[in-house]
Amino acid sequence: MGRWALDVAFVWKAVLTLGLVLLYYCFSIGITFYNKWLTKSFHFPLFMTMLHLAVIFLFSALSRALVQCSSHRARVVLSWADYLRRVAPTALATALDVGLSNWSFLYVTVSLYTMTKSSAVLFILIFSLIFKLEELRAALVLVVLLIAGGLFMFTYKSTQFNVEGFALVLGASFIGGIRWTLTQMLLQKAELGLQNPIDTMFHLQPLMFLGLFPLFAVFEVLLSPAPNKMSYDVRLFCLRGTVTQHFFGASLQKSQNTRPTSSYHRCLLCPVLGPASLCANTPQGLSCGRDGSHSPRWTVLEGP
């Protein structure tokens, strides 16, 4: 009887794990294609990302308030010292990873983005070894070399290769290695009480917003003509898209931050299970032109 119960528990855990992987796969693919579709019509990825972060913060704060009212237990609130010393590095790395990834959609296709982003496992392994979260093993080195070789063969003489976009995605992958290593270390600190993903997102989003703001101010405001003339139509379009993106992004981050397991094995799983090589059709919608270049430009549209 005990052996049967053990087998049932193992099967249930395996099915649950597979279900979470498939859920992560669907949200990962969905948010990738959604971001690519949105940046084709709205060429301000950093502004879009900042709105996304603001929406996640509001929803996480609302979720914390509802849980606190229902359970009558106070949610964790970090002191300023712990917040700036322990959370700030993770928030800054996460902001740059997400921001550069979305920025790269102005230049690269989904297929090139997906394959280049798969190189994140290289940097995750490197930083896991540096911070002594993993032990150096021959099997890990072999996997890393295979991924690096596949990445090189994919990008070599690619007909749709773009240097700027490739540099942005590769930079995001490098910072992603720091991000997931720091995230694991943050979640494993039981004294902080951030094991709950909603609490983690609540504390990360404000610093992520502030971390992206200088890039937004320089590249999407100061270097753009008429930065203060964004019309009602553009604001409504971006807000509508950001609210939709929240349902992808919040669920994605929730699935990524559920358990403090090994950062290398957690992030290796999705690139192995699901690189997609589909191409999205260019949508017809609101135009915010680039004036013939890849640099974002505010386009003055007439309001209603």
Contacts in CASP RR format, 6 or more apart in sequence:
PFRMAT RR
TARGET T0000
AUTHOR 0000-0000-0000
METHOD contacts of the structure
MODEL  1
MGRWALDVAFVWKAVLTLGLVLLYYCFSIGITFYNKWLTKSFHFPLFMTM
LHLAVIFLFSALSRALVQCSSHRARVVLSWADYLRRVAPTALATALDVGL
SNWSFLYVTVSLYTMTKSSAVLFILIFSLIFKLEELRAALVLVVLLIAGG
LFMFTYKSTQFNVEGFALVLGASFIGGIRWTLTQMLLQKAELGLQNPIDT
MFHLQPLMFLGLFPLFAVFEVLLSPAPNKMSYDVRLFCLRGTVTQHFFGA
SLQKSQNTRPTSSYHRCLLCPVLGPASLCANTPQGLSCGRDGSHSPRWTV
LEGP
20 255 0 8 1.000
20 258 0 8 1.000
21 269 0 8 1.000
21 270 0 8 1.000
21 273 0 8 1.000
23 251 0 8 1.000
23 255 0 8 1.000
24 252 0 8 1.000
24 255 0 8 1.000
24 256 0 8 1.000
24 270 0 8 1.000
25 270 0 8 1.000
25 273 0 8 1.000
25 274 0 8 1.000
27 248 0 8 1.000
27 249 0 8 1.000
27 251 0 8 1.000
27 252 0 8 1.000
27 255 0 8 1.000
28 252 0 8 1.000
28 270 0 8 1.000
28 274 0 8 1.000
29 274 0 8 1.000
29 276 0 8 1.000
30 248 0 8 1.000
31 245 0 8 1.000
31 248 0 8 1.000
31 249 0 8 1.000
31 252 0 8 1.000
32 110 0 8 1.000
32 113 0 8 1.000
32 114 0 8 1.000
32 276 0 8 1.000
33 110 0 8 1.000
33 278 0 8 1.000
33 280 0 8 1.000
34 244 0 8 1.000
34 245 0 8 1.000
34 248 0 8 1.000
35 45 0 8 1.000
35 48 0 8 1.000
35 101 0 8 1.000
35 102 0 8 1.000
35 105 0 8 1.000
35 245 0 8 1.000
36 105 0 8 1.000
36 110 0 8 1.000
36 113 0 8 1.000
36 280 0 8 1.000
37 280 0 8 1.000
37 283 0 8 1.000
38 48 0 8 1.000
38 241 0 8 1.000
38 245 0 8 1.000
39 45 0 8 1.000
39 48 0 8 1.000
39 102 0 8 1.000
39 105 0 8 1.000
39 106 0 8 1.000
40 282 0 8 1.000
40 283 0 8 1.000
41 237 0 8 1.000
41 283 0 8 1.000
41 285 0 8 1.000
41 286 0 8 1.000
41 287 0 8 1.000
41 288 0 8 1.000
42 48 0 8 1.000
42 234 0 8 1.000
42 237 0 8 1.000
42 238 0 8 1.000
42 286 0 8 1.000
42 288 0 8 1.000
43 106 0 8 1.000
43 288 0 8 1.000
43 289 0 8 1.000
43 290 0 8 1.000
43 296 0 8 1.000
43 297 0 8 1.000
44 220 0 8 1.000
44 238 0 8 1.000
44 288 0 8 1.000
44 296 0 8 1.000
44 298 0 8 1.000
45 99 0 8 1.000
45 102 0 8 1.000
45 103 0 8 1.000
45 105 0 8 1.000
45 106 0 8 1.000
45 296 0 8 1.000
46 99 0 8 1.000
46 102 0 8 1.000
46 103 0 8 1.000
46 212 0 8 1.000
46 215 0 8 1.000
46 216 0 8 1.000
46 219 0 8 1.000
46 220 0 8 1.000
47 216 0 8 1.000
47 220 0 8 1.000
47 238 0 8 1.000
48 102 0 8 1.000
48 238 0 8 1.000
48 241 0 8 1.000
48 242 0 8 1.000
48 245 0 8 1.000
49 98 0 8 1.000
49 99 0 8 1.000
49 102 0 8 1.000
49 212 0 8 1.000
50 209 0 8 1.000
50 212 0 8 1.000
50 213 0 8 1.000
50 216 0 8 1.000
51 238 0 8 1.000
51 239 0 8 1.000
51 242 0 8 1.000
52 242 0 8 1.000
52 245 0 8 1.000
52 246 0 8 1.000
52 249 0 8 1.000
53 95 0 8 1.000
53 205 0 8 1.000
53 208 0 8 1.000
53 209 0 8 1.000
53 212 0 8 1.000
54 205 0 8 1.000
54 209 0 8 1.000
55 242 0 8 1.000
55 243 0 8 1.000
55 245 0 8 1.000
55 246 0 8 1.000
56 201 0 8 1.000
56 205 0 8 1.000
56 246 0 8 1.000
56 249 0 8 1.000
56 250 0 8 1.000
56 253 0 8 1.000
57 201 0 8 1.000
57 202 0 8 1.000
57 205 0 8 1.000
57 206 0 8 1.000
57 209 0 8 1.000
59 246 0 8 1.000
59 250 0 8 1.000
60 198 0 8 1.000
60 199 0 8 1.000
60 201 0 8 1.000
60 202 0 8 1.000
60 205 0 8 1.000
60 250 0 8 1.000
61 202 0 8 1.000
63 198 0 8 1.000
64 75 0 8 1.000
64 198 0 8 1.000
64 199 0 8 1.000
64 202 0 8 1.000
67 75 0 8 1.000
67 198 0 8 1.000
68 74 0 8 1.000
68 75 0 8 1.000
75 199 0 8 1.000
76 192 0 8 1.000
76 193 0 8 1.000
76 194 0 8 1.000
76 196 0 8 1.000
76 199 0 8 1.000
78 86 0 8 1.000
78 87 0 8 1.000
78 192 0 8 1.000
78 194 0 8 1.000
78 203 0 8 1.000
82 192 0 8 1.000
83 203 0 8 1.000
83 207 0 8 1.000
86 186 0 8 1.000
86 189 0 8 1.000
86 192 0 8 1.000
87 186 0 8 1.000
87 203 0 8 1.000
87 204 0 8 1.000
87 207 0 8 1.000
88 207 0 8 1.000
89 182 0 8 1.000
90 179 0 8 1.000
90 182 0 8 1.000
90 183 0 8 1.000
90 186 0 8 1.000
90 204 0 8 1.000
91 203 0 8 1.000
91 204 0 8 1.000
91 205 0 8 1.000
91 206 0 8 1.000
91 207 0 8 1.000
91 208 0 8 1.000
91 211 0 8 1.000
92 207 0 8 1.000
92 208 0 8 1.000
92 211 0 8 1.000
93 175 0 8 1.000
93 176 0 8 1.000
93 177 0 8 1.000
93 178 0 8 1.000
93 179 0 8 1.000
93 182 0 8 1.000
94 179 0 8 1.000
94 183 0 8 1.000
94 204 0 8 1.000
94 208 0 8 1.000
95 207 0 8 1.000
95 208 0 8 1.000
95 209 0 8 1.000
95 211 0 8 1.000
95 212 0 8 1.000
96 172 0 8 1.000
96 175 0 8 1.000
96 211 0 8 1.000
96 212 0 8 1.000
97 172 0 8 1.000
97 175 0 8 1.000
97 176 0 8 1.000
97 179 0 8 1.000
98 172 0 8 1.000
98 208 0 8 1.000
99 172 0 8 1.000
99 212 0 8 1.000
99 215 0 8 1.000
100 168 0 8 1.000
100 169 0 8 1.000
100 171 0 8 1.000
100 172 0 8 1.000
100 175 0 8 1.000
101 113 0 8 1.000
101 117 0 8 1.000
101 168 0 8 1.000
101 169 0 8 1.000
101 172 0 8 1.000
103 168 0 8 1.000
104 113 0 8 1.000
104 165 0 8 1.000
104 166 0 8 1.000
104 168 0 8 1.000
104 169 0 8 1.000
104 172 0 8 1.000
105 113 0 8 1.000
106 165 0 8 1.000
106 294 0 8 1.000
106 296 0 8 1.000
107 162 0 8 1.000
107 164 0 8 1.000
107 165 0 8 1.000
107 168 0 8 1.000
107 294 0 8 1.000
108 116 0 8 1.000
108 160 0 8 1.000
108 162 0 8 1.000
108 165 0 8 1.000
108 166 0 8 1.000
108 168 0 8 1.000
108 169 0 8 1.000
109 160 0 8 1.000
109 279 0 8 1.000
110 276 0 8 1.000
110 278 0 8 1.000
110 279 0 8 1.000
110 280 0 8 1.000
111 160 0 8 1.000
111 276 0 8 1.000
111 277 0 8 1.000
111 278 0 8 1.000
111 279 0 8 1.000
112 154 0 8 1.000
112 155 0 8 1.000
112 158 0 8 1.000
112 160 0 8 1.000
112 161 0 8 1.000
112 162 0 8 1.000
112 166 0 8 1.000
112 169 0 8 1.000
113 169 0 8 1.000
114 275 0 8 1.000
114 276 0 8 1.000
114 277 0 8 1.000
115 151 0 8 1.000
115 154 0 8 1.000
115 155 0 8 1.000
115 275 0 8 1.000
115 277 0 8 1.000
116 151 0 8 1.000
116 155 0 8 1.000
116 166 0 8 1.000
116 169 0 8 1.000
116 170 0 8 1.000
116 173 0 8 1.000
117 169 0 8 1.000
117 172 0 8 1.000
117 173 0 8 1.000
117 271 0 8 1.000
118 147 0 8 1.000
118 151 0 8 1.000
118 271 0 8 1.000
118 275 0 8 1.000
119 147 0 8 1.000
119 148 0 8 1.000
119 151 0 8 1.000
119 170 0 8 1.000
119 173 0 8 1.000
120 173 0 8 1.000
120 176 0 8 1.000
120 177 0 8 1.000
120 180 0 8 1.000
120 267 0 8 1.000
120 271 0 8 1.000
121 143 0 8 1.000
121 144 0 8 1.000
121 147 0 8 1.000
121 264 0 8 1.000
121 267 0 8 1.000
121 268 0 8 1.000
121 271 0 8 1.000
122 144 0 8 1.000
122 147 0 8 1.000
122 148 0 8 1.000
122 173 0 8 1.000
123 173 0 8 1.000
123 174 0 8 1.000
123 176 0 8 1.000
123 177 0 8 1.000
123 178 0 8 1.000
124 176 0 8 1.000
124 177 0 8 1.000
124 180 0 8 1.000
124 181 0 8 1.000
124 263 0 8 1.000
124 264 0 8 1.000
124 267 0 8 1.000
124 268 0 8 1.000
125 134 0 8 1.000
125 140 0 8 1.000
125 144 0 8 1.000
125 264 0 8 1.000
126 177 0 8 1.000
127 177 0 8 1.000
127 178 0 8 1.000
127 181 0 8 1.000
128 134 0 8 1.000
128 181 0 8 1.000
128 262 0 8 1.000
128 263 0 8 1.000
128 264 0 8 1.000
129 136 0 8 1.000
130 181 0 8 1.000
131 181 0 8 1.000
131 185 0 8 1.000
133 181 0 8 1.000
133 184 0 8 1.000
133 185 0 8 1.000
133 262 0 8 1.000
133 263 0 8 1.000
133 264 0 8 1.000
134 140 0 8 1.000
134 262 0 8 1.000
134 264 0 8 1.000
140 264 0 8 1.000
143 268 0 8 1.000
147 271 0 8 1.000
155 161 0 8 1.000
155 166 0 8 1.000
164 294 0 8 1.000
177 263 0 8 1.000
177 267 0 8 1.000
180 263 0 8 1.000
180 266 0 8 1.000
180 267 0 8 1.000
181 263 0 8 1.000
183 257 0 8 1.000
183 263 0 8 1.000
184 260 0 8 1.000
184 261 0 8 1.000
184 262 0 8 1.000
184 263 0 8 1.000
186 192 0 8 1.000
186 194 0 8 1.000
186 200 0 8 1.000
187 194 0 8 1.000
187 195 0 8 1.000
187 200 0 8 1.000
187 257 0 8 1.000
187 259 0 8 1.000
187 260 0 8 1.000
188 260 0 8 1.000
193 199 0 8 1.000
194 200 0 8 1.000
194 203 0 8 1.000
195 260 0 8 1.000
197 253 0 8 1.000
197 254 0 8 1.000
197 257 0 8 1.000
197 258 0 8 1.000
198 254 0 8 1.000
200 257 0 8 1.000
201 250 0 8 1.000
201 253 0 8 1.000
201 254 0 8 1.000
201 257 0 8 1.000
219 296 0 8 1.000
220 227 0 8 1.000
220 296 0 8 1.000
221 227 0 8 1.000
223 295 0 8 1.000
224 295 0 8 1.000
224 296 0 8 1.000
224 297 0 8 1.000
224 298 0 8 1.000
225 297 0 8 1.000
225 298 0 8 1.000
226 298 0 8 1.000
226 300 0 8 1.000
227 298 0 8 1.000
229 298 0 8 1.000
229 300 0 8 1.000
230 298 0 8 1.000
231 300 0 8 1.000
231 301 0 8 1.000
231 302 0 8 1.000
231 303 0 8 1.000
232 303 0 8 1.000
232 304 0 8 1.000
233 286 0 8 1.000
233 301 0 8 1.000
233 302 0 8 1.000
233 303 0 8 1.000
233 304 0 8 1.000
234 286 0 8 1.000
234 288 0 8 1.000
234 298 0 8 1.000
234 299 0 8 1.000
234 301 0 8 1.000
237 286 0 8 1.000
256 266 0 8 1.000
286 301 0 8 1.000
287 299 0 8 1.000
288 296 0 8 1.000
288 297 0 8 1.000
288 298 0 8 1.000
288 299 0 8 1.000
289 297 0 8 1.000
289 299 0 8 1.000
290 296 0 8 1.000
290 297 0 8 1.000
291 297 0 8 1.000
END
